């Protein structure tokens, strides 16, 4: 497998994206993704996700489009996992669960909510595109996040 050897500069994304100017007092940290351990990659993913979502939420005026992260113990396990999703998706799943409980009709379709929230996803993607165009550092952070996730997949295989 091709080893990812990509050096990245990790600055505080929020400061960089908001100001769009790096001043001399900021300290730059160089990280070589291909040399990170599994736990270090996971920690970096969480840090970059938090920065990206914090910036996205601050720019976003529709609070239902905000992306929130939380620890969730998935069905059948007590081991919690980090889940990040838009508020509209969380609310759609909650409504589907409530309808299922009220009607007690077969199986709750919690995994396939895409049709019910297609308009919201389109709006969210359009806003992401605007942020990418307006803030090059936002696009860079998304690229770094993709590289980190690719490295994690490589380590898991």
Secondary structure, 3 states (H helix, E strand, C coil): CCCCCCEEEECCHHHHHHHCCCCCCCCCEEEEHHHCCHHHHHHHHHHHHHHHHHHHHHHCCCHHHCEEEEEEECCCCCCEEEEEEEHHHHHHHHHHHHHHHHHCCCCCCCCCCHHHHHHHHHHHHHHHHHHHHHCHHHHHHHHHHHHHHHHHHHHHC
